[in-house]
Amino acid sequence: MFDFMSTNSLLMLERAMNFQWTKQNVLNQNIVNAETPNYKAKYVTFEEALDSSIRASLRMTDRRASSVRSAIGRSAPVIHVAENESMRMDDNGVNIAEQETEAVRNAYQMQYTMDAINSNLSLMRTLIRGQ
């Protein structure tokens, strides 16, 4: 996206979509490997990475909005492995019903985020046209 045209909210929506896309991929991997012995389920977090990145940016002596903006841009989802969870005798850690439910919930969240991005871009288009 053009940096001079994107707002902080649009940047946050972009990062949220990146998180949701990563989460959907991880959920799909978990579902595909539900019958694989010794496979450990994975999960994705983003809020903690975003929070720590923004807090680190605010602790610095340079507290300009651009430093917070770059902290938002640097934030990335983190993939974790649930090492101590086992659902079956073969040490597989995937609860298929839980993963499928979370995948549907994430798909709805992705749709909501896309709607918010489209709304932001429509507003920008209206402002540019002057209507």
N, CA, C and O atoms as a DFTB+ gen file, in Angstrom:
524 C
 N C O
     1  1       0.842      -1.172       0.000
     2  2       0.000       0.000       0.000
     3  2       0.892       1.241       0.000
     4  3       2.002       1.208       0.532
     5  1       0.420       2.316      -0.584
     6  2       1.197       3.546      -0.606
     7  2       1.303       4.094       0.808
     8  3       0.294       4.318       1.476
     9  1       2.526       4.305       1.253
    10  2       2.741       4.732       2.629
    11  2       2.146       6.108       2.905
    12  3       1.632       6.347       3.998
    13  1       2.207       7.015       1.934
    14  2       1.704       8.370       2.169
    15  2       0.176       8.415       2.226
    16  3      -0.384       9.396       2.715
    17  1      -0.501       7.394       1.747
    18  2      -1.962       7.381       1.742
    19  2      -2.559       6.524       2.849
    20  3      -3.761       6.599       3.105
    21  1      -1.756       5.727       3.495
    22  2      -2.323       4.832       4.500
    23  2      -2.330       5.498       5.868
    24  3      -1.364       6.148       6.270
    25  1      -3.425       5.324       6.562
    26  2      -3.579       5.858       7.907
    27  2      -3.154       4.785       8.905
    28  3      -2.914       3.637       8.530
    29  1      -3.064       5.166      10.173
    30  2      -2.737       4.173      11.195
    31  2      -3.806       3.094      11.274
    32  3      -3.494       1.922      11.488
    33  1      -5.069       3.485      11.102
    34  2      -6.129       2.477      11.162
    35  2      -6.032       1.518       9.982
    36  3      -6.265       0.319      10.135
    37  1      -5.693       2.036       8.816
    38  2      -5.529       1.161       7.657
    39  2      -4.321       0.237       7.835
    40  3      -4.361      -0.930       7.445
    41  1      -3.260       0.763       8.423
    42  2      -2.082      -0.062       8.714
    43  2      -2.439      -1.159       9.716
    44  3      -2.005      -2.301       9.565
    45  1      -3.225      -0.818      10.737
    46  2      -3.658      -1.822      11.724
    47  2      -4.529      -2.885      11.065
    48  3      -4.405      -4.070      11.376
    49  1      -5.405      -2.469      10.161
    50  2      -6.244      -3.434       9.449
    51  2      -5.388      -4.358       8.580
    52  3      -5.660      -5.554       8.475
    53  1      -4.361      -3.794       7.967
    54  2      -3.441      -4.608       7.158
    55  2      -2.730      -5.649       8.028
    56  3      -2.618      -6.812       7.640
    57  1      -2.250      -5.230       9.202
    58  2      -1.573      -6.154      10.120
    59  2      -2.554      -7.208      10.649
    60  3      -2.196      -8.374      10.814
    61  1      -3.806      -6.779      10.915
    62  2      -4.828      -7.726      11.387
    63  2      -5.110      -8.778      10.316
    64  3      -5.258      -9.960      10.627
    65  1      -5.182      -8.351       9.065
    66  2      -5.427      -9.305       7.980
    67  2      -4.252     -10.266       7.842
    68  3      -4.452     -11.454       7.588
    69  1      -3.042      -9.771       8.005
    70  2      -1.859     -10.628       7.960
    71  2      -1.933     -11.687       9.067
    72  3      -1.653     -12.863       8.833
    73  1      -2.317     -11.252      10.279
    74  2      -2.477     -12.189      11.395
    75  2      -3.542     -13.235      11.080
    76  3      -3.320     -14.430      11.275
    77  1      -4.691     -12.788      10.595
    78  2      -5.789     -13.721      10.318
    79  2      -5.441     -14.690       9.195
    80  3      -5.844     -15.853       9.229
    81  1      -4.704     -14.221       8.212
    82  2      -4.265     -15.099       7.118
    83  2      -3.311     -16.168       7.655
    84  3      -3.438     -17.348       7.329
    85  1      -2.362     -15.741       8.476
    86  2      -1.418     -16.687       9.089
    87  2      -2.160     -17.681       9.962
    88  3      -1.878     -18.879       9.926
    89  1      -3.105     -17.190      10.744
    90  2      -3.889     -18.060      11.620
    91  2      -4.676     -19.085      10.813
    92  3      -4.733     -20.255      11.191
    93  1      -5.286     -18.659       9.702
    94  2      -6.051     -19.588       8.865
    95  2      -5.143     -20.677       8.300
    96  3      -5.530     -21.844       8.254
    97  1      -3.937     -20.303       7.870
    98  2      -2.987     -21.299       7.364
    99  2      -2.603     -22.301       8.440
   100  3      -2.525     -23.500       8.171
   101  1      -2.361     -21.823       9.657
   102  2      -1.986     -22.715      10.762
   103  2      -3.146     -23.636      11.114
   104  3      -2.942     -24.828      11.345
   105  1      -4.365     -23.095      11.158
   106  2      -5.539     -23.923      11.446
   107  2      -5.715     -24.997      10.379
   108  3      -6.031     -26.144      10.695
   109  1      -5.511     -24.629       9.119
   110  2      -5.611     -25.611       8.030
   111  2      -4.550     -26.699       8.173
   112  3      -4.836     -27.874       7.945
   113  1      -3.322     -26.319       8.550
   114  2      -2.270     -27.323       8.778
   115  2      -2.664     -28.268       9.909
   116  3      -2.459     -29.478       9.813
   117  1      -3.228     -27.718      10.975
   118  2      -3.655     -28.554      12.096
   119  2      -4.733     -29.543      11.665
   120  3      -4.679     -30.720      12.021
   121  1      -5.716     -29.062      10.893
   122  2      -6.803     -29.937      10.438
   123  2      -6.275     -31.028       9.520
   124  3      -6.671     -32.187       9.642
   125  1      -5.391     -30.669       8.609
   126  2      -4.822     -31.647       7.677
   127  2      -4.026     -32.719       8.426
   128  3      -4.022     -33.884       8.026
   129  1      -3.360     -32.330       9.504
   130  2      -2.525     -33.261      10.256
   131  2      -3.231     -33.881      11.459
   132  3      -2.573     -34.383      12.370
   133  1      -4.551     -33.853      11.471
   134  2      -5.315     -34.385      12.610
   135  2      -5.111     -35.881      12.810
   136  3      -5.324     -36.390      13.911
   137  1      -4.708     -36.584      11.775
   138  2      -4.484     -38.038      11.878
   139  2      -3.005     -38.407      11.879
   140  3      -2.671     -39.591      11.835
   141  1      -2.127     -37.436      11.929
   142  2      -0.690     -37.683      11.907
   143  2      -0.183     -37.966      13.318
   144  3      -0.315     -37.117      14.200
   145  1       0.390     -39.138      13.545
   146  2       0.915     -39.439      14.883
   147  2       1.995     -38.441      15.302
   148  3       2.804     -38.008      14.482
   149  1       1.997     -38.090      16.565
   150  2       2.978     -37.189      17.181
   151  2       2.911     -35.746      16.691
   152  3       3.770     -34.940      17.049
   153  1       1.912     -35.404      15.880
   154  2       1.785     -34.021      15.425
   155  2       1.253     -33.176      16.575
   156  3       0.289     -33.558      17.238
   157  1       1.873     -32.041      16.809
   158  2       1.451     -31.117      17.848
   159  2       0.754     -29.922      17.199
   160  3       1.258     -29.328      16.246
   161  1      -0.401     -29.591      17.733
   162  2      -1.168     -28.465      17.203
   163  2      -0.375     -27.168      17.366
   164  3       0.407     -27.008      18.303
   165  1      -0.597     -26.263      16.441
   166  2       0.040     -24.942      16.486
   167  2      -1.045     -23.902      16.703
   168  3      -2.214     -24.121      16.386
   169  1      -0.635     -22.773      17.246
   170  2      -1.552     -21.654      17.380
   171  2      -0.779     -20.360      17.146
   172  3       0.447     -20.322      17.255
   173  1      -1.510     -19.315      16.827
   174  2      -0.897     -18.050      16.431
   175  2      -1.333     -16.949      17.402
   176  3      -2.501     -16.863      17.781
   177  1      -0.372     -16.110      17.793
   178  2      -0.685     -14.934      18.596
   179  2      -0.181     -13.699      17.866
   180  3       0.759     -13.764      17.075
   181  1      -0.814     -12.591      18.142
   182  2      -0.407     -11.332      17.533
   183  2      -0.440     -10.179      18.530
   184  3       0.426      -9.304      18.504
   185  1      -1.426     -10.180      19.396
   186  2      -1.634      -9.048      20.301
   187  2      -0.410      -8.785      21.172
   188  3      -0.030      -7.632      21.381
   189  1       0.205      -9.847      21.678
   190  2       1.370      -9.679      22.547
   191  2       2.539      -9.040      21.799
   192  3       3.222      -8.164      22.329
   193  1       2.761      -9.484      20.573
   194  2       3.855      -8.921      19.770
   195  2       3.588      -7.452      19.448
   196  3       4.496      -6.623      19.503
   197  1       2.350      -7.139      19.117
   198  2       1.989      -5.747      18.822
   199  2       2.155      -4.887      20.062
   200  3       2.732      -3.801      19.998
   201  1       1.652      -5.366      21.187
   202  2       1.736      -4.614      22.431
   203  2       3.188      -4.347      22.831
   204  3       3.543      -3.219      23.172
   205  1       4.019      -5.376      22.788
   206  2       5.418      -5.186      23.194
   207  2       6.164      -4.278      22.219
   208  3       7.035      -3.514      22.635
   209  1       5.841      -4.350      20.947
   210  2       6.486      -3.489      19.954
   211  2       6.112      -2.023      20.173
   212  3       6.969      -1.143      20.092
   213  1       4.840      -1.761      20.448
   214  2       4.400      -0.383      20.690
   215  2       4.971       0.138      22.002
   216  3       5.418       1.283      22.072
   217  1       4.961      -0.696      23.049
   218  2       5.517      -0.272      24.342
   219  2       7.014       0.041      24.225
   220  3       7.495       1.017      24.801
   221  1       7.739      -0.785      23.485
   222  2       9.171      -0.534      23.289
   223  2       9.375       0.781      22.534
   224  3      10.296       1.539      22.840
   225  1       8.529       1.044      21.565
   226  2       8.621       2.280      20.807
   227  2       8.336       3.489      21.694
   228  3       8.985       4.525      21.550
   229  1       7.379       3.371      22.602
   230  2       7.027       4.486      23.489
   231  2       8.080       4.729      24.574
   232  3       8.202       5.846      25.076
   233  1       8.839       3.694      24.938
   234  2       9.895       3.853      25.941
   235  2      11.103       4.601      25.387
   236  3      11.885       5.175      26.144
   237  1      11.249       4.593      24.091
   238  2      12.380       5.277      23.471
   239  2      12.210       6.784      23.651
   240  3      11.098       7.266      23.865
   241  1      13.292       7.512      23.566
   242  2      13.237       8.972      23.741
   243  2      12.471       9.639      22.606
   244  3      11.888      10.705      22.807
   245  1      12.459       9.042      21.427
   246  2      11.752       9.590      20.275
   247  2      10.328       9.041      20.278
   248  3      10.100       7.912      19.843
   249  1       9.376       9.822      20.761
   250  2       8.001       9.359      20.896
   251  2       7.100       9.900      19.792
   252  3       5.904      10.088      20.013
   253  1       7.632      10.143      18.654
   254  2       6.824      10.661      17.550
   255  2       5.861       9.590      17.054
   256  3       6.058       8.395      17.273
   257  1       4.820      10.055      16.382
   258  2       3.816       9.147      15.818
   259  2       4.451       8.199      14.807
   260  3       3.996       7.066      14.650
   261  1       5.502       8.655      14.120
   262  2       6.144       7.800      13.124
   263  2       6.813       6.593      13.768
   264  3       6.877       5.528      13.154
   265  1       7.317       6.738      15.003
   266  2       7.933       5.597      15.664
   267  2       6.878       4.575      16.076
   268  3       7.121       3.370      16.009
   269  1       5.706       5.053      16.502
   270  2       4.610       4.133      16.821
   271  2       4.127       3.459      15.545
   272  3       3.837       2.263      15.529
   273  1       4.044       4.239      14.482
   274  2       3.620       3.693      13.188
   275  2       4.580       2.603      12.709
   276  3       4.144       1.568      12.204
   277  1       5.875       2.833      12.866
   278  2       6.841       1.813      12.448
   279  2       6.756       0.591      13.374
   280  3       6.999      -0.534      12.938
   281  1       6.413       0.812      14.650
   282  2       6.233      -0.317      15.572
   283  2       5.059      -1.172      15.137
   284  3       5.126      -2.400      15.203
   285  1       3.992      -0.543      14.695
   286  2       2.832      -1.286      14.184
   287  2       3.238      -2.068      12.940
   288  3       2.880      -3.236      12.790
   289  1       3.981      -1.425      12.055
   290  2       4.424      -2.080      10.819
   291  2       5.369      -3.245      11.051
   292  3       5.397      -4.192      10.265
   293  1       6.151      -3.179      12.138
   294  2       7.093      -4.262      12.455
   295  2       6.425      -5.465      13.111
   296  3       6.971      -6.568      13.085
   297  1       5.261      -5.265      13.691
   298  2       4.587      -6.337      14.423
   299  2       4.189      -7.458      13.475
   300  3       3.677      -7.220      12.381
   301  1       4.432      -8.663      13.910
   302  2       4.116      -9.826      13.084
   303  2       3.526     -10.927      13.955
   304  3       3.850     -11.027      15.138
   305  1       2.667     -11.749      13.376
   306  2       2.116     -12.864      14.143
   307  2       3.207     -13.863      14.523
   308  3       4.193     -14.029      13.805
   309  1       3.014     -14.519      15.656
   310  2       3.975     -15.491      16.159
   311  2       3.290     -16.855      16.210
   312  3       2.199     -16.988      16.766
   313  1       3.930     -17.859      15.631
   314  2       3.385     -19.223      15.634
   315  2       4.020     -20.004      16.775
   316  3       5.243     -20.067      16.902
   317  1       3.157     -20.603      17.611
   318  2       3.598     -21.409      18.745
   319  2       3.175     -22.854      18.535
   320  3       2.218     -23.132      17.812
   321  1       3.888     -23.765      19.166
   322  2       3.532     -25.178      19.136
   323  2       3.052     -25.577      20.521
   324  3       3.727     -25.318      21.517
   325  1       1.890     -26.206      20.584
   326  2       1.322     -26.666      21.856
   327  2       1.974     -28.000      22.217
   328  3       1.426     -29.063      21.926
   329  1       3.120     -27.941      22.838
   330  2       3.919     -29.138      23.128
   331  2       3.260     -30.104      24.100
   332  3       3.376     -31.318      23.928
   333  1       2.571     -29.596      25.119
   334  2       2.072     -30.448      26.194
   335  2       0.642     -30.922      25.997
   336  3       0.065     -31.514      26.909
   337  1       0.056     -30.678      24.838
   338  2      -1.312     -31.112      24.590
   339  2      -1.309     -32.371      23.743
   340  3      -0.645     -32.448      22.709
   341  1      -2.067     -33.356      24.206
   342  2      -2.191     -34.606      23.475
   343  2      -3.649     -35.022      23.509
   344  3      -4.242     -35.118      24.584
   345  1      -4.235     -35.271      22.340
   346  2      -5.649     -35.618      22.249
   347  2      -5.882     -37.124      22.110
   348  3      -6.974     -37.615      22.394
   349  1      -4.856     -37.851      21.675
   350  2      -5.057     -39.272      21.386
   351  2      -3.889     -40.087      21.904
   352  3      -2.883     -39.550      22.367
   353  1      -4.047     -41.387      21.812
   354  2      -3.006     -42.309      22.269
   355  2      -1.730     -42.196      21.435
   356  3      -0.640     -42.461      21.942
   357  1      -1.850     -41.807      20.174
   358  2      -0.653     -41.690      19.326
   359  2       0.047     -40.341      19.508
   360  3       0.905     -39.978      18.704
   361  1      -0.311     -39.600      20.550
   362  2       0.319     -38.341      20.932
   363  2       0.024     -37.200      19.957
   364  3       0.775     -36.227      19.892
   365  1      -1.073     -37.322      19.198
   366  2      -1.498     -36.235      18.326
   367  2      -2.187     -35.179      19.182
   368  3      -3.008     -35.504      20.040
   369  1      -1.849     -33.912      18.946
   370  2      -2.372     -32.837      19.772
   371  2      -3.461     -32.002      19.129
   372  3      -3.654     -30.852      19.526
   373  1      -4.186     -32.536      18.144
   374  2      -5.196     -31.758      17.426
   375  2      -6.593     -32.180      17.857
   376  3      -6.960     -33.350      17.758
   377  1      -7.360     -31.217      18.333
   378  2      -8.785     -31.408      18.589
   379  2      -9.493     -30.892      17.345
   380  3      -9.634     -29.682      17.166
   381  1      -9.940     -31.803      16.484
   382  2     -10.446     -31.437      15.161
   383  2     -11.674     -30.535      15.248
   384  3     -11.795     -29.593      14.466
   385  1     -12.577     -30.801      16.174
   386  2     -13.787     -29.975      16.308
   387  2     -13.414     -28.544      16.711
   388  3     -13.980     -27.577      16.201
   389  1     -12.472     -28.429      17.616
   390  2     -12.015     -27.104      18.059
   391  2     -11.352     -26.347      16.914
   392  3     -11.590     -25.151      16.742
   393  1     -10.527     -27.029      16.135
   394  2      -9.819     -26.393      15.026
   395  2     -10.787     -25.947      13.932
   396  3     -10.642     -24.857      13.380
   397  1     -11.772     -26.786      13.620
   398  2     -12.741     -26.419      12.591
   399  2     -13.604     -25.239      13.027
   400  3     -13.904     -24.354      12.226
   401  1     -13.998     -25.228      14.286
   402  2     -14.786     -24.109      14.817
   403  2     -13.978     -22.821      14.763
   404  3     -14.494     -21.775      14.371
   405  1     -12.730     -22.896      15.151
   406  2     -11.864     -21.710      15.133
   407  2     -11.614     -21.236      13.698
   408  3     -11.504     -20.034      13.456
   409  1     -11.525     -22.166      12.750
   410  2     -11.324     -21.792      11.346
   411  2     -12.529     -21.023      10.813
   412  3     -12.366     -20.050      10.077
   413  1     -13.733     -21.448      11.177
   414  2     -14.940     -20.736      10.742
   415  2     -14.995     -19.356      11.389
   416  3     -15.310     -18.368      10.727
   417  1     -14.689     -19.291      12.677
   418  2     -14.691     -18.004      13.383
   419  2     -13.669     -17.050      12.758
   420  3     -13.947     -15.865      12.574
   421  1     -12.502     -17.571      12.439
   422  2     -11.462     -16.751      11.820
   423  2     -11.883     -16.267      10.432
   424  3     -11.572     -15.141      10.044
   425  1     -12.587     -17.114       9.689
   426  2     -13.069     -16.707       8.362
   427  2     -14.046     -15.535       8.479
   428  3     -14.015     -14.612       7.666
   429  1     -14.908     -15.577       9.489
   430  2     -15.817     -14.440       9.723
   431  2     -15.036     -13.186      10.094
   432  3     -15.367     -12.092       9.637
   433  1     -14.015     -13.332      10.909
   434  2     -13.192     -12.183      11.288
   435  2     -12.463     -11.603      10.072
   436  3     -12.326     -10.387       9.946
   437  1     -12.002     -12.477       9.187
   438  2     -11.340     -12.008       7.970
   439  2     -12.317     -11.212       7.109
   440  3     -11.953     -10.184       6.538
   441  1     -13.555     -11.687       7.018
   442  2     -14.567     -10.971       6.240
   443  2     -14.848      -9.600       6.848
   444  3     -14.982      -8.616       6.119
   445  1     -14.936      -9.527       8.158
   446  2     -15.159      -8.252       8.845
   447  2     -13.978      -7.302       8.584
   448  3     -14.187      -6.117       8.327
   449  1     -12.765      -7.806       8.648
   450  2     -11.586      -6.977       8.397
   451  2     -11.569      -6.478       6.952
   452  3     -11.249      -5.318       6.693
   453  1     -11.914      -7.359       6.015
   454  2     -11.976      -6.939       4.599
   455  2     -13.037      -5.859       4.402
   456  3     -12.819      -4.913       3.646
   457  1     -14.179      -5.986       5.069
   458  2     -15.217      -4.964       4.980
   459  2     -14.703      -3.629       5.517
   460  3     -14.982      -2.578       4.940
   461  1     -13.956      -3.668       6.619
   462  2     -13.401      -2.439       7.198
   463  2     -12.372      -1.811       6.261
   464  3     -12.336      -0.589       6.110
   465  1     -11.538      -2.634       5.633
   466  2     -10.553      -2.119       4.664
   467  2     -11.273      -1.487       3.478
   468  3     -10.918      -0.390       3.046
   469  1     -12.281      -2.176       2.952
   470  2     -13.041      -1.633       1.822
   471  2     -13.723      -0.317       2.190
   472  3     -13.779       0.604       1.375
   473  1     -14.235      -0.229       3.404
   474  2     -14.874       1.003       3.867
   475  2     -13.861       2.145       3.927
   476  3     -14.154       3.263       3.505
   477  1     -12.677       1.860       4.449
   478  2     -11.612       2.873       4.506
   479  2     -11.230       3.340       3.108
   480  3     -11.089       4.539       2.869
   481  1     -11.064       2.412       2.199
   482  2     -10.662       2.762       0.832
   483  2     -11.779       3.501       0.098
   484  3     -11.497       4.395      -0.700
   485  1     -13.035       3.147       0.349
   486  2     -14.162       3.863      -0.264
   487  2     -14.209       5.304       0.223
   488  3     -14.460       6.225      -0.555
   489  1     -13.969       5.491       1.508
   490  2     -13.928       6.849       2.063
   491  2     -12.802       7.654       1.422
   492  3     -12.984       8.823       1.081
   493  1     -11.646       7.029       1.260
   494  2     -10.514       7.703       0.633
   495  2     -10.832       8.054      -0.821
   496  3     -10.502       9.146      -1.284
   497  1     -11.464       7.139      -1.532
   498  2     -11.837       7.387      -2.933
   499  2     -12.826       8.552      -3.013
   500  3     -12.718       9.396      -3.903
   501  1     -13.789       8.601      -2.086
   502  2     -14.756       9.698      -2.060
   503  2     -14.062      11.029      -1.786
   504  3     -14.403      12.043      -2.396
   505  1     -13.104      11.033      -0.886
   506  2     -12.364      12.260      -0.587
   507  2     -11.542      12.729      -1.777
   508  3     -11.453      13.929      -2.039
   509  1     -10.949      11.800      -2.490
   510  2     -10.131      12.160      -3.650
   511  2     -11.006      12.725      -4.765
   512  3     -10.638      13.701      -5.419
   513  1     -12.156      12.109      -4.975
   514  2     -13.066      12.593      -6.029
   515  2     -13.724      13.914      -5.639
   516  3     -14.153      14.673      -6.508
   517  1     -13.805      14.189      -4.346
   518  2     -14.423      15.432      -3.898
   519  2     -15.930      15.407      -3.933
   520  3     -16.560      16.453      -4.090
   521  1     -16.512      14.260      -3.795
   522  2     -17.983      14.138      -3.842
   523  2     -18.555      13.965      -2.465
   524  3     -19.771      13.847      -2.312
